[in-house]
Amino acid sequence: MKKQSVFFESIQIDLQTSEGTFPYFENGVFLEVDPVEAFGLEEFFWGSQLEGLEGPWVAFNTCNWNAPIVICGVYNEDWEGVVNIHKGGDVRGNYSGPYFTEKADDILDQRLWATIRLSNGRVFFAESPEFRNSELYFDTFDIYMNSADFEELPVLPEMIEELENLCQEFTAEVGK
C-alpha cells in the first residue's frame, strides 16, 4: 500500500493585541492590518496633549526586532507615548504623522498566532514564546509560502517534527 502524501491545507496568522485579534496572513496573502485600530492609537494634534506626562522617555523602533507592524516612537514608564507608523518601503523613512498611545507595551509586545492545518486533519497552533514580537519562522519550511505551494509542497517528516516541537496540536475529544 502506497503511503499518501500530506500537504498544507491552510495557514492563518493573526496579530493579537489588547484591542482584539486581527487577521495578518492567510494562505499566501498578507492582509492589511490597521495599526491605529490594532493598537488603539489616537491622532496627536497638539503638544499640549503631553502636558502632565512624566519622563524619562525611551525611544524605540519595532523594526529593530522584526516585529510584524513597524512603529517608531517614544514612551514613558506608564506606557504613554507618541508614535509614528511605518507606511512601507525603507524603514529609515516614510512614516505617518504622530499618534498618541496609552499602550506602548502593546506595540512593544506584538504577538502572532498561527493556525496550520494539514491535509491529514492535523491542526497545529504556533503559540510558543519563540513567536512573540517577531515574524514567525520555521527552519524546515516558509510559513509565508504562497498558496500555489500548498498543493505542490508535501509536508516532510522533518516539518512534522518541527511543528510538533514548536507548536501545540489541537485534538478534539469525541464522545464526551
C-alpha positions in Angstrom: 0.0 0.0 0.0 1.4 3.4 -1.1 1.7 6.0 1.7 -0.3 9.1 0.8 1.5 12.5 0.9 0.4 15.1 3.4 0.1 18.8 2.3 -0.6 22.1 3.9 -4.3 22.7 3.8 -4.3 26.2 5.2 -2.1 28.6 7.1 -3.6 31.5 9.0 -1.7 34.0 11.1 -3.3 36.5 13.4 -2.0 39.5 15.3 -3.2 39.6 18.9 -3.3 42.9 20.8 -5.3 44.2 23.8 -7.7 45.7 21.2 -8.5 42.3 19.7 -7.4 39.7 17.1 -6.6 40.9 13.6 -6.0 38.7 10.6 -2.4 39.2 9.4 -1.7 36.4 6.8 -3.9 33.8 5.2 -3.0 31.1 2.7 -0.2 33.0 0.9 -1.6 36.5 1.2 -0.5 39.2 3.7 -3.6 41.1 4.9 -3.9 44.8 5.7 -3.8 45.4 9.5 -4.7 49.0 10.5 -2.2 49.8 13.3 -4.5 52.6 14.6 -7.3 50.1 15.3 -5.0 47.3 16.3 -3.2 49.4 19.0 -5.9 51.9 19.9 -3.9 54.9 18.7 -5.3 58.4 18.7 -4.2 61.2 16.3 -1.8 63.6 18.0 -2.7 67.2 17.2 -1.3 69.3 20.0 1.9 69.2 22.0 -0.3 70.2 25.0 -1.6 66.6 24.9 1.7 65.7 26.6 1.1 68.1 29.5 1.5 66.2 32.8 3.2 63.2 31.3 6.2 62.2 33.2 9.6 61.1 31.8 12.1 59.7 31.3 11.3 58.8 27.7 12.5 55.7 25.9 12.9 55.7 22.1 12.1 52.6 20.1 11.6 51.3 16.5 9.9 47.9 16.3 11.8 47.1 13.0 14.9 46.5 15.2 13.4 43.2 16.3 11.5 42.3 13.2 8.0 43.0 14.6 5.1 42.4 12.3 3.9 46.1 12.4 6.7 48.7 12.2 6.2 51.6 14.6 8.7 54.2 15.8 8.2 56.3 18.9 8.9 57.2 22.5 7.1 56.1 25.7 7.4 56.6 29.4 7.2 54.2 32.4 3.3 54.5 32.3 3.4 53.2 28.7 2.2 56.5 27.3 3.9 57.9 24.3 3.9 59.4 20.8 4.5 57.1 17.8 4.7 57.1 14.0 3.5 54.2 11.8 5.8 53.0 9.0 3.9 53.2 5.7 6.1 50.8 3.7 9.5 50.8 1.9 12.8 51.7 3.6 12.3 51.7 7.4 14.6 54.8 7.7 11.8 56.9 6.3 8.2 57.0 5.1 6.4 57.3 8.5 2.9 58.7 9.3 2.2 61.7 11.3 2.2 61.4 15.1 -0.2 59.3 17.1 -0.7 59.2 20.9 -0.7 55.9 22.7 -1.5 54.9 26.3 -0.5 51.3 25.5 3.1 51.3 24.2 3.5 47.9 25.8 1.1 46.5 23.3 3.2 47.9 20.4 6.4 46.5 22.0 4.9 43.1 22.6 3.2 42.2 19.3 2.0 38.6 19.2 1.4 36.5 16.2 -0.6 33.2 16.5 -0.6 30.7 13.6 -3.1 28.0 12.8 -1.6 25.4 10.5 -4.0 22.8 9.0 -2.6 19.7 7.2 -4.5 17.6 4.7 -4.4 14.6 7.0 -6.6 16.5 9.5 -3.9 17.5 12.0 -4.1 21.1 13.2 -1.2 23.0 14.9 -1.2 26.3 16.8 2.1 28.3 16.9 1.7 29.8 20.4 5.1 29.3 21.9 7.3 32.1 23.2 9.6 31.9 20.3 7.0 33.7 18.2 6.4 36.7 20.4 7.2 40.1 18.9 8.7 38.7 15.7 7.6 37.3 12.4 7.0 33.5 12.5 9.9 31.4 11.3 10.4 27.7 10.9 13.7 26.1 9.9 12.1 23.4 7.6 9.6 25.5 5.6 8.5 29.0 4.8 5.2 29.7 6.7 4.7 32.7 4.4 4.6 30.5 1.2 2.2 31.4 -1.5 -1.0 29.4 -1.9 0.2 27.6 -5.0 2.9 25.9 -2.9 0.3 24.3 -0.7 -0.7 21.8 -3.3 2.8 21.2 -4.6 4.9 21.1 -1.3 4.4 17.8 0.6 4.8 18.1 4.3 8.0 16.1 5.1 8.7 14.2 8.3 11.2 16.9 9.5 8.4 19.6 9.0 6.0 17.5 11.1 8.7 17.1 13.8 9.3 20.8 13.9 5.6 21.5 14.1 5.3 19.0 17.0 8.3 20.6 18.8 7.3 24.3 18.4 3.5 24.2 18.3 0.6 22.9 20.2 -1.6 20.3 18.4 -5.3 20.7 18.5 -7.0 17.4 19.3 -10.8 17.2 19.5 -12.2 14.9 22.1 -15.0 12.8 20.6 -17.9 11.3 22.6 -17.6 13.4 25.8 
